[in-house]
Amino acid sequence: MAPHDPTTWPADEDRRLTDLAPSELLVVSTLRAWTAPLFGEEGHDWRATCRSAGIGPEGQVGFEVLMSVVGASAQRLLEVRCPGCPSIGADEAAMLRLIAALQAEETLGALEVLADWLPEDAVGPALQGARGFARAAATAGLGGPRLPRLRLVQGGATRH
């Protein structure tokens, strides 16, 4: 995860934050808040974002596990944009696909995302963490069987 060139972003095909459902916005906001301190950006608390959406400790641990594995083992730089960016990048869209796939019990779709990011031996632990987060988000009313699920996003690395 590294900064990207703000003169080339957002591209016309980028999906805007204003186009996201609340459940999708939560996922992107949590991801951006988790990465913000890595770039010296203070004042972004991903756990508070989760709590405000009703995601408790189990979901927070799941997200922490997922992101710790991704942060330690990613095979390439991931495109996670700064908290104020008005559009989402390809890897943020992939995170949406990951969580949506798990909420829809489509493990193969989730594995596809993780396999793009991680070496084979890191996929299992990341999947376990992602499942915990997806389950907690559904329990909080953000997707799952009783409410609209996260929409599957078709995705296309860096940060600005």
MIDOSE-1310 file (N, C-alpha, C; in nm, 2 decimals, decimal comma, always signed):
residues 160
maph	+0,08/-0,12/+0,00/+0,00/+0,00/+0,00/+0,09/+0,12/+0,00; +0,08/+0,20/-0,10/+0,16/+0,32/-0,11/+0,08/+0,43/-0,18; +0,12/+0,56/-0,17/+0,05/+0,67/-0,23/+0,05/+0,66/-0,38; -0,07/+0,70/-0,44/-0,07/+0,71/-0,59/-0,07/+0,85/-0,63
dptt	-0,05/+0,87/-0,76/-0,04/+1,00/-0,81/-0,18/+1,07/-0,82; -0,21/+1,18/-0,74/-0,34/+1,24/-0,74/-0,37/+1,31/-0,88; -0,27/+1,33/-0,96/-0,30/+1,39/-1,09/-0,37/+1,29/-1,19; -0,36/+1,16/-1,15/-0,42/+1,06/-1,24/-0,55/+1,00/-1,18
wpad	-0,59/+1,05/-1,07/-0,71/+0,99/-1,00/-0,80/+1,10/-0,96; -0,93/+1,08/-0,96/-1,00/+0,96/-1,00/-1,01/+0,95/-1,15; -1,01/+0,84/-1,20/-1,03/+0,81/-1,34/-1,18/+0,82/-1,37; -1,22/+0,84/-1,49/-1,36/+0,85/-1,52/-1,44/+0,73/-1,49
edrr	-1,38/+0,61/-1,50/-1,45/+0,48/-1,47/-1,46/+0,45/-1,32; -1,39/+0,53/-1,23/-1,40/+0,51/-1,09/-1,54/+0,52/-1,03; -1,57/+0,44/-0,94/-1,70/+0,45/-0,87/-1,69/+0,55/-0,76; -1,79/+0,63/-0,75/-1,78/+0,74/-0,65/-1,84/+0,69/-0,52
ltdl	-1,79/+0,75/-0,41/-1,84/+0,71/-0,28/-1,99/+0,74/-0,27; -2,04/+0,84/-0,33/-2,18/+0,88/-0,32/-2,27/+0,77/-0,39; -2,21/+0,68/-0,47/-2,28/+0,58/-0,54/-2,30/+0,45/-0,45; -2,23/+0,45/-0,34/-2,22/+0,33/-0,26/-2,34/+0,32/-0,16
apse	-2,39/+0,20/-0,14/-2,49/+0,17/-0,04/-2,42/+0,19/+0,10; -2,50/+0,22/+0,20/-2,44/+0,24/+0,34/-2,35/+0,12/+0,38; -2,39/+0,00/+0,35/-2,30/-0,12/+0,39/-2,17/-0,11/+0,32; -2,17/-0,07/+0,19/-2,05/-0,06/+0,11/-1,96/+0,05/+0,16
llvv	-2,02/+0,16/+0,19/-1,95/+0,28/+0,25/-1,88/+0,24/+0,38; -1,95/+0,16/+0,46/-1,88/+0,12/+0,58/-1,76/+0,04/+0,56; -1,76/-0,05/+0,46/-1,64/-0,14/+0,43/-1,53/-0,05/+0,38; -1,56/+0,04/+0,29/-1,45/+0,13/+0,23/-1,40/+0,22/+0,34
stlr	-1,49/+0,28/+0,42/-1,44/+0,37/+0,53/-1,36/+0,30/+0,63; -1,39/+0,18/+0,67/-1,32/+0,10/+0,76/-1,18/+0,07/+0,71; -1,18/+0,03/+0,58/-1,05/+0,00/+0,52/-0,96/+0,12/+0,51; -1,01/+0,23/+0,47/-0,93/+0,36/+0,47/-0,88/+0,40/+0,60
awta	-0,97/+0,39/+0,70/-0,93/+0,43/+0,84/-0,82/+0,34/+0,89; -0,83/+0,21/+0,86/-0,73/+0,11/+0,90/-0,59/+0,15/+0,84; -0,59/+0,19/+0,71/-0,46/+0,22/+0,65/-0,41/+0,36/+0,67; -0,49/+0,45/+0,72/-0,45/+0,59/+0,73/-0,33/+0,61/+0,82
plfg	-0,32/+0,54/+0,94/-0,20/+0,56/+1,02/-0,07/+0,51/+0,95; -0,08/+0,42/+0,86/+0,04/+0,37/+0,79/+0,10/+0,48/+0,70; +0,02/+0,58/+0,67/+0,07/+0,69/+0,59/+0,08/+0,82/+0,68; +0,08/+0,81/+0,81/+0,10/+0,92/+0,90/-0,02/+1,01/+0,91
eegh	-0,14/+0,95/+0,87/-0,26/+1,03/+0,88/-0,33/+1,00/+1,02; -0,33/+1,09/+1,10/-0,39/+1,07/+1,24/-0,54/+1,10/+1,24; -0,61/+1,06/+1,34/-0,75/+1,09/+1,36/-0,85/+1,00/+1,29; -0,80/+0,89/+1,24/-0,89/+0,79/+1,17/-0,89/+0,67/+1,26
dwra	-1,01/+0,64/+1,32/-1,02/+0,52/+1,41/-1,11/+0,42/+1,34; -1,06/+0,32/+1,29/-1,14/+0,22/+1,22/-1,23/+0,14/+1,31; -1,18/+0,12/+1,44/-1,27/+0,05/+1,53/-1,39/+0,14/+1,57; -1,38/+0,27/+1,58/-1,49/+0,36/+1,60/-1,59/+0,35/+1,48
tcrs	-1,53/+0,34/+1,36/-1,62/+0,33/+1,25/-1,70/+0,20/+1,26; -1,64/+0,09/+1,29/-1,71/-0,03/+1,31/-1,82/-0,02/+1,42; -1,78/+0,03/+1,54/-1,87/+0,04/+1,65/-1,99/+0,13/+1,61; -1,97/+0,24/+1,54/-2,08/+0,32/+1,50/-2,18/+0,25/+1,41
agig	-2,14/+0,15/+1,34/-2,23/+0,07/+1,25/-2,28/-0,05/+1,33; -2,25/-0,07/+1,45/-2,30/-0,18/+1,53/-2,22/-0,31/+1,51; -2,09/-0,30/+1,46/-2,01/-0,41/+1,45/-1,92/-0,42/+1,58; -1,95/-0,53/+1,65/-1,88/-0,55/+1,78/-1,74/-0,61/+1,77
pegq	-1,69/-0,65/+1,88/-1,55/-0,70/+1,89/-1,52/-0,82/+1,80; -1,61/-0,91/+1,78/-1,59/-1,03/+1,69/-1,56/-0,98/+1,55; -1,64/-0,89/+1,50/-1,62/-0,83/+1,36/-1,49/-0,75/+1,35; -1,46/-0,68/+1,46/-1,34/-0,60/+1,46/-1,22/-0,68/+1,46
vgfe	-1,22/-0,79/+1,54/-1,11/-0,89/+1,54/-1,09/-0,95/+1,40; -1,20/-0,98/+1,34/-1,20/-1,04/+1,20/-1,13/-0,94/+1,10; -1,17/-0,82/+1,11/-1,11/-0,72/+1,02/-0,97/-0,70/+1,05; -0,93/-0,70/+1,18/-0,79/-0,68/+1,21/-0,71/-0,80/+1,16
vlms	-0,76/-0,92/+1,18/-0,69/-1,04/+1,13/-0,67/-1,03/+0,97; -0,78/-1,00/+0,90/-0,77/-0,99/+0,76/-0,67/-0,89/+0,72; -0,67/-0,77/+0,77/-0,58/-0,66/+0,73/-0,44/-0,68/+0,78; -0,42/-0,75/+0,89/-0,29/-0,78/+0,94/-0,22/-0,88/+0,84
vvga	-0,30/-0,98/+0,80/-0,24/-1,08/+0,70/-0,21/-1,01/+0,57; -0,31/-0,93/+0,52/-0,29/-0,86/+0,40/-0,17/-0,76/+0,41; -0,16/-0,69/+0,52/-0,05/-0,60/+0,54/+0,09/-0,66/+0,54; +0,09/-0,78/+0,60/+0,22/-0,85/+0,61/+0,26/-0,94/+0,49
saqr	+0,16/-0,98/+0,41/+0,18/-1,08/+0,31/+0,15/-1,04/+0,17; +0,09/-0,92/+0,15/+0,04/-0,89/+0,01/+0,16/-0,91/-0,09; +0,12/-0,96/-0,21/+0,21/-0,99/-0,31/+0,24/-0,87/-0,40; +0,16/-0,76/-0,38/+0,18/-0,64/-0,46/+0,12/-0,53/-0,37
llev	+0,15/-0,41/-0,42/+0,09/-0,29/-0,35/-0,06/-0,29/-0,38; -0,14/-0,26/-0,28/-0,28/-0,25/-0,29/-0,32/-0,10/-0,30; -0,42/-0,08/-0,38/-0,47/+0,06/-0,40/-0,58/+0,08/-0,30; -0,54/+0,15/-0,19/-0,64/+0,20/-0,09/-0,62/+0,35/-0,09
rcpg	-0,73/+0,42/-0,11/-0,72/+0,56/-0,12/-0,73/+0,63/+0,01; -0,70/+0,76/+0,02/-0,70/+0,83/+0,14/-0,85/+0,85/+0,18; -0,87/+0,88/+0,31/-1,01/+0,89/+0,37/-1,09/+0,99/+0,29; -1,03/+1,10/+0,24/-1,11/+1,20/+0,18/-1,14/+1,18/+0,03
cpsi	-1,08/+1,08/-0,03/-1,10/+1,06/-0,18/-1,24/+1,03/-0,21; -1,30/+1,10/-0,31/-1,44/+1,08/-0,35/-1,47/+0,96/-0,43; -1,37/+0,88/-0,47/-1,40/+0,76/-0,54/-1,32/+0,64/-0,49; -1,36/+0,52/-0,53/-1,29/+0,40/-0,48/-1,20/+0,34/-0,59
gade	-1,10/+0,28/-0,54/-1,00/+0,22/-0,63/-1,03/+0,07/-0,65; -0,95/+0,01/-0,73/-0,97/-0,13/-0,77/-0,97/-0,22/-0,65; -0,87/-0,21/-0,56/-0,86/-0,30/-0,45/-0,97/-0,27/-0,34; -1,02/-0,15/-0,34/-1,13/-0,12/-0,25/-1,26/-0,19/-0,30
aaml	-1,27/-0,18/-0,44/-1,38/-0,25/-0,50/-1,37/-0,40/-0,48; -1,25/-0,45/-0,48/-1,22/-0,60/-0,45/-1,26/-0,63/-0,31; -1,23/-0,54/-0,21/-1,27/-0,57/-0,08/-1,43/-0,58/-0,07; -1,50/-0,49/-0,14/-1,64/-0,50/-0,14/-1,69/-0,64/-0,20
rlia	-1,62/-0,68/-0,31/-1,65/-0,81/-0,36/-1,63/-0,93/-0,26; -1,52/-0,91/-0,19/-1,48/-1,01/-0,09/-1,59/-1,03/+0,02; -1,63/-0,92/+0,08/-1,73/-0,92/+0,18/-1,86/-0,96/+0,13; -1,90/-0,91/+0,01/-2,03/-0,95/-0,05/-2,03/-1,10/-0,08
alqa	-1,92/-1,15/-0,13/-1,92/-1,29/-0,16/-1,94/-1,38/-0,03; -1,87/-1,34/+0,07/-1,88/-1,41/+0,20/-2,02/-1,40/+0,26; -2,09/-1,29/+0,25/-2,22/-1,27/+0,29/-2,32/-1,36/+0,21; -2,29/-1,38/+0,08/-2,37/-1,46/+0,00/-2,33/-1,61/+0,00
eetl	-2,23/-1,64/+0,09/-2,18/-1,78/+0,10/-2,12/-1,83/-0,03; -2,05/-1,74/-0,10/-1,98/-1,77/-0,22/-1,83/-1,77/-0,20; -1,79/-1,87/-0,13/-1,65/-1,88/-0,09/-1,55/-1,87/-0,21; -1,59/-1,92/-0,32/-1,50/-1,91/-0,44/-1,47/-1,77/-0,48
gale	-1,58/-1,69/-0,48/-1,56/-1,54/-0,51/-1,47/-1,48/-0,41; -1,48/-1,51/-0,28/-1,39/-1,46/-0,18/-1,25/-1,50/-0,20; -1,23/-1,63/-0,24/-1,09/-1,68/-0,26/-1,03/-1,62/-0,38; -1,11/-1,58/-0,48/-1,05/-1,52/-0,60/-0,99/-1,38/-0,56
vlad	-1,06/-1,31/-0,48/-1,00/-1,18/-0,43/-0,88/-1,20/-0,35; -0,88/-1,29/-0,26/-0,77/-1,31/-0,17/-0,65/-1,36/-0,25; -0,67/-1,45/-0,34/-0,56/-1,51/-0,42/-0,49/-1,40/-0,51; -0,57/-1,30/-0,54/-0,50/-1,19/-0,62/-0,41/-1,11/-0,53
wlpe	-0,44/-1,10/-0,40/-0,36/-1,02/-0,31/-0,25/-1,10/-0,24; -0,27/-1,23/-0,21/-0,19/-1,30/-0,11/-0,13/-1,43/-0,17; -0,02/-1,47/-0,11/+0,04/-1,60/-0,15/-0,06/-1,71/-0,09; -0,05/-1,83/-0,14/-0,14/-1,93/-0,10/-0,15/-1,96/+0,05
davg	-0,03/-1,96/+0,12/-0,03/-1,99/+0,26/-0,10/-1,88/+0,35; -0,12/-1,76/+0,29/-0,18/-1,66/+0,37/-0,33/-1,64/+0,35; -0,38/-1,71/+0,24/-0,52/-1,70/+0,21/-0,61/-1,75/+0,32; -0,58/-1,87/+0,38/-0,67/-1,93/+0,48/-0,69/-1,83/+0,60
palq	-0,58/-1,78/+0,66/-0,60/-1,69/+0,78/-0,68/-1,56/+0,74; -0,65/-1,51/+0,62/-0,72/-1,39/+0,57/-0,87/-1,42/+0,55; -0,90/-1,54/+0,50/-1,04/-1,58/+0,48/-1,11/-1,59/+0,61; -1,05/-1,65/+0,71/-1,11/-1,66/+0,84/-1,14/-1,52/+0,90
garg	-1,05/-1,43/+0,89/-1,07/-1,30/+0,94/-1,19/-1,23/+0,86; -1,18/-1,24/+0,73/-1,28/-1,17/+0,65/-1,42/-1,23/+0,68; -1,43/-1,36/+0,70/-1,56/-1,42/+0,74/-1,61/-1,36/+0,87; -1,53/-1,35/+0,97/-1,57/-1,29/+1,09/-1,63/-1,15/+1,07
fara	-1,56/-1,07/+0,99/-1,60/-0,93/+0,97/-1,74/-0,93/+0,89; -1,74/-1,01/+0,78/-1,86/-1,02/+0,70/-1,98/-1,07/+0,78; -1,96/-1,17/+0,87/-2,07/-1,22/+0,96/-2,12/-1,11/+1,05; -2,02/-1,04/+1,11/-2,06/-0,93/+1,21/-2,13/-0,81/+1,14
aata	-2,09/-0,78/+1,01/-2,16/-0,68/+0,94/-2,30/-0,72/+0,91; -2,32/-0,84/+0,87/-2,45/-0,89/+0,84/-2,54/-0,89/+0,97; -2,48/-0,93/+1,08/-2,56/-0,93/+1,21/-2,59/-0,79/+1,25; -2,51/-0,69/+1,21/-2,54/-0,55/+1,24/-2,64/-0,49/+1,14
glgg	-2,69/-0,57/+1,05/-2,79/-0,52/+0,95/-2,73/-0,47/+0,82; -2,60/-0,50/+0,80/-2,53/-0,45/+0,68/-2,51/-0,57/+0,59; -2,61/-0,61/+0,52/-2,61/-0,72/+0,44/-2,67/-0,84/+0,51; -2,66/-0,96/+0,46/-2,72/-1,08/+0,52/-2,86/-1,11/+0,47
prlp	-2,92/-1,21/+0,52/-3,04/-1,26/+0,46/-3,16/-1,18/+0,48; -3,17/-1,10/+0,58/-3,29/-1,02/+0,61/-3,29/-0,88/+0,54; -3,18/-0,83/+0,51/-3,16/-0,70/+0,45/-3,09/-0,71/+0,32; -3,09/-0,60/+0,24/-3,02/-0,61/+0,12/-2,87/-0,64/+0,14
rlrl	-2,81/-0,73/+0,07/-2,67/-0,76/+0,08/-2,59/-0,66/+0,01; -2,46/-0,66/+0,04/-2,37/-0,58/-0,04/-2,38/-0,62/-0,18; -2,38/-0,53/-0,27/-2,38/-0,56/-0,41/-2,24/-0,61/-0,46; -2,24/-0,70/-0,55/-2,11/-0,74/-0,60/-2,07/-0,64/-0,70
vqgg	-1,94/-0,59/-0,68/-1,89/-0,49/-0,76/-1,78/-0,54/-0,86; -1,79/-0,51/-0,98/-1,69/-0,55/-1,08/-1,57/-0,46/-1,07; -1,45/-0,51/-1,04/-1,34/-0,43/-1,02/-1,24/-0,43/-1,14; -1,17/-0,34/-1,15/-1,08/-0,33/-1,26/-1,03/-0,47/-1,30
atrh	-0,03/+0,01/-0,75/-0,14/+0,02/-0,66/-0,08/+0,09/-0,55; -0,20/+0,16/-0,52/-0,13/+0,27/-0,45/-0,23/+0,35/-0,37; -0,19/+0,47/-0,33/-0,28/+0,56/-0,24/-0,24/+0,70/-0,27; -0,33/+0,79/-0,27/-0,30/+0,93/-0,28/-0,33/+1,01/-0,16
